[in-house]
Amino acid sequence: MDDRVKHWLDIADEDLSVAKYLVKGNKFLYTVFMCHQAVEKTLKAVIARDCAEDEIPPKIHHLLKLADYAGLYEKMSKEQQKFIKRLNPMNIEARYPEYKSRVSEGLSENICAEIIGETEAMLCWIKERL
C-alpha cells in the first residue's frame, strides 16, 4: 500500500478510535465530529491513491464533494449517501458556537452509537474499494 494512502487510513482509524472514546465521556458533539473526520480522511486516502505523487487531496471537508472526487458517491447506496449527507454538516457545526447547542440537543449516547456504527461500516466499504 502506498505510504500516502496508509497515512490517511491510519489517521482515519485514530479518529474513529477517538470518537469511541468521546462517546463514553458523553461528549456527543465531538463524537460525531470525529466520525466526520474519519470518513473524510478515508475518502482522502482514495483520492491520494489516484492522484499524482506530488499532489495532495483537496483541502476541503465537504464529504459529498470528496466522495465525488474519489469516484465513490455514485457507487454508494442510497443509505450511504443519506448517511454522509447527515454527517457532512458536523464538521462545521461542531466548531461554531451558534450551531453547537442546537446540534448537541439532538445527540444522545444511542444516536452517537448508531453514527459510530454507520461510520465503521462506511470506512469498511471505502477501504474495500482501495
Wavefront OBJ file of the C-alpha trace (Angstrom):
o trace
v 0.000 0.000 0.000
v 1.214 3.471 -0.902
v 2.596 5.374 2.113
v 0.288 8.318 1.441
v -2.757 6.066 1.442
v -1.608 4.340 4.630
v -1.049 7.734 6.258
v -4.665 8.823 5.600
v -6.067 5.464 6.721
v -4.041 5.475 9.943
v -5.348 8.930 10.821
v -8.917 7.899 9.963
v -8.663 4.841 12.220
v -7.336 7.024 15.036
v -10.211 9.488 14.568
v -12.725 6.649 14.849
v -10.974 5.431 17.984
v -11.231 8.937 19.463
v -14.956 9.048 18.613
v -15.484 5.814 20.546
v -13.599 7.252 23.498
v -15.528 10.536 23.459
v -18.961 8.917 23.446
v -18.063 7.145 26.708
v -17.462 10.568 28.262
v -20.784 11.944 26.950
v -19.001 14.296 24.541
v -21.584 13.693 21.847
v -20.931 16.696 19.609
v -17.250 15.857 19.386
v -18.065 12.189 18.868
v -19.901 12.964 15.635
v -17.246 15.498 14.648
v -14.601 12.764 14.868
v -16.827 10.409 12.866
v -16.927 13.070 10.167
v -13.148 13.327 10.316
v -12.741 9.563 9.972
v -14.927 9.409 6.862
v -13.220 12.486 5.406
v -9.753 11.030 5.804
v -10.742 7.640 4.424
v -12.098 9.367 1.328
v -8.850 11.324 1.088
v -6.967 8.011 1.140
v -8.798 7.017 -2.047
v -8.070 10.388 -3.613
v -4.383 10.136 -2.591
v -4.186 6.741 -4.264
v -5.473 8.190 -7.520
v -3.597 11.492 -7.665
v -0.058 12.179 -8.801
v 2.691 11.588 -6.279
v 3.374 15.315 -5.841
v -0.331 16.153 -5.374
v -2.325 16.076 -2.175
v -6.069 15.560 -1.728
v -8.087 18.779 -1.793
v -8.064 20.767 1.416
v -11.816 20.621 1.829
v -14.058 18.951 4.376
v -17.262 18.528 2.360
v -17.937 14.773 2.376
v -20.183 14.745 -0.675
v -17.586 16.575 -2.780
v -14.806 14.309 -1.505
v -16.871 11.210 -2.256
v -17.443 12.571 -5.744
v -13.716 13.341 -6.242
v -12.955 9.800 -5.090
v -15.404 8.443 -7.654
v -17.464 6.788 -4.942
v -20.582 8.899 -4.428
v -22.498 7.380 -7.329
v -21.441 3.896 -6.217
v -22.857 4.400 -2.713
v -26.211 3.008 -1.739
v -28.996 5.474 -1.006
v -28.488 4.740 2.697
v -24.775 5.532 2.470
v -25.490 8.758 0.604
v -28.066 9.689 3.240
v -25.539 8.964 5.986
v -22.795 11.197 4.592
v -25.369 13.946 3.993
v -26.338 13.636 7.668
v -22.708 13.626 8.817
v -21.459 16.360 6.471
v -22.534 19.430 8.487
v -20.995 18.084 11.692
v -17.593 19.376 10.629
v -18.812 22.970 10.673
v -21.483 22.746 13.302
v -19.163 21.240 15.887
v -16.795 24.197 15.508
v -19.020 27.251 15.758
v -20.837 28.307 18.933
v -24.026 29.368 17.169
v -24.539 25.770 16.000
v -23.186 23.798 18.952
v -26.167 23.965 21.277
v -28.704 23.246 18.506
v -26.807 20.211 17.259
v -25.960 18.962 20.753
v -29.638 18.888 21.695
v -30.283 16.252 19.048
v -27.498 13.934 20.154
v -27.543 11.170 22.727
v -25.437 8.154 23.552
v -27.737 5.940 21.464
v -27.659 8.256 18.440
v -23.888 8.547 18.667
v -23.535 4.763 18.920
v -25.624 4.500 15.749
v -23.453 7.093 13.986
v -20.281 5.294 15.095
v -21.664 2.036 13.707
v -22.547 3.685 10.404
v -19.105 5.305 10.302
v -17.418 1.939 10.811
v -19.493 0.445 8.005
v -18.684 3.385 5.709
v -14.951 3.131 6.414
v -15.036 -0.592 5.711
v -16.916 -0.038 2.451
v -14.493 2.657 1.293
v -11.441 0.581 2.266
v -12.783 -2.343 0.226
v -12.611 -0.080 -2.803
v -8.935 0.613 -2.230
l 1 2 3 4 5 6 7 8 9 10 11 12 13 14 15 16 17 18 19 20 21 22 23 24 25 26 27 28 29 30 31 32 33 34 35 36 37 38 39 40 41 42 43 44 45 46 47 48 49 50 51 52 53 54 55 56 57 58 59 60 61 62 63 64 65 66 67 68 69 70 71 72 73 74 75 76 77 78 79 80 81 82 83 84 85 86 87 88 89 90 91 92 93 94 95 96 97 98 99 100 101 102 103 104 105 106 107 108 109 110 111 112 113 114 115 116 117 118 119 120 121 122 123 124 125 126 127 128 129 130
